[in-house]
Amino acid sequence: MANMKTRQLDLLLHDFELLAKTALTQWQITGKLLKNNAVEQLYEEAEANETILDRLEIKIREEAVFIIFQFNPKAADLRKIITYQDVTTNLERIGDMLFNVMHFLRVTDFDHPGFGELKSRIGTMMEHVGDMLRNSILSFSNEDSDTAYRVIEEDDCVDELFHQISLYLQEEFQDRKLSKSEIRNMIHTNAISHNLERIGDNAVNIAEAAIYLIEGKDIRHGNKE
């Protein structure tokens, strides 16, 4: 029975690692599409990865439920299983939001006058959010609370970048007669930055789950005790 439980936990870990790797691959694809949104093969790859993410989320949830009911794990293992479920949910949501970003990138013309600066700002925001995403996964996988706390601190910077993009959109175009293409670009750019900000929030959720796993401390909703 003990060997069977170990195999099931190893399977859960393997599927989680595949889920995390696929989410990071989607992030890399998104970065490539920001540079060149006309590469059709990247969208096809992203769509296949989105299917993998959805299936892995279901599989991991089923595996976690099976382990709990079949083996009645002790407190430490149970906490790990529960946090795997929480992190899995956040990674699947990140995948959905990355897919949203790719969709909006596909229909946004950053070569249009006035939008080159926005592309640069989106790129800066992506660098920060990408660091948060990678480090949150590392903090959880390596049980590294120091990295997890740094991810949480970085969220303020991402929120500020999101605010700056929103402010730039308001100030840059407020006194101009806008064309339909400019209005579409503005809506799409705002949607991209909003989804990136939400990805940052989910990275924070993963970091908080890592802290709960490592320290047994729930720091969500400002609870630091």
QUIGIMO-V528009 format. One record per backbone hydrogen bond with DSSP energy under -0.5 kcal/mol. CO is the residue of the C=O (numbers start at 1). NH is the residue of the N-H. If there is no record, write none. Layout:
co	nh
CO	NH
CO	NH
//
This chain:
co	nh
1	5
2	6
3	7
4	8
5	9
6	10
7	11
8	12
9	13
10	14
11	15
12	16
13	17
14	18
15	19
16	20
17	21
18	22
19	23
20	24
21	25
22	26
23	27
24	28
25	29
26	30
27	31
28	32
29	33
30	34
31	35
32	36
36	39
38	40
39	42
39	43
40	44
41	45
42	46
43	47
44	48
45	49
46	50
47	51
48	52
49	53
50	54
51	55
52	56
53	57
54	58
55	59
56	60
57	61
58	62
59	63
60	64
61	65
62	66
63	67
64	68
65	69
66	70
67	71
68	72
74	78
75	79
76	80
77	81
78	82
79	83
80	84
81	85
82	86
83	87
84	88
85	89
86	90
87	91
88	92
89	93
90	94
91	95
92	96
93	97
94	98
95	99
96	100
97	101
98	102
99	103
100	104
101	105
102	106
103	107
105	108
108	110
109	112
112	115
115	119
116	120
117	121
118	122
119	123
120	124
121	125
122	126
123	127
124	128
125	129
126	130
127	131
128	132
129	133
130	134
131	135
132	136
133	137
134	138
135	139
136	140
137	141
138	142
139	144
143	145
144	148
145	149
146	150
147	151
148	152
149	153
150	154
151	155
152	155
153	156
154	157
154	158
155	159
156	160
157	161
158	162
159	163
160	164
161	165
162	166
163	167
164	168
165	169
166	170
167	171
168	172
169	173
170	174
173	176
176	178
179	183
180	184
181	185
182	186
183	187
184	188
185	189
186	190
187	191
188	192
189	193
190	194
191	195
192	196
193	197
194	198
195	199
196	200
197	201
198	202
199	203
200	204
201	205
202	206
203	207
204	208
205	209
206	210
207	211
208	212
209	213
210	214
211	215
211	216
211	217
212	216
217	219
219	222
220	223
222	224
//
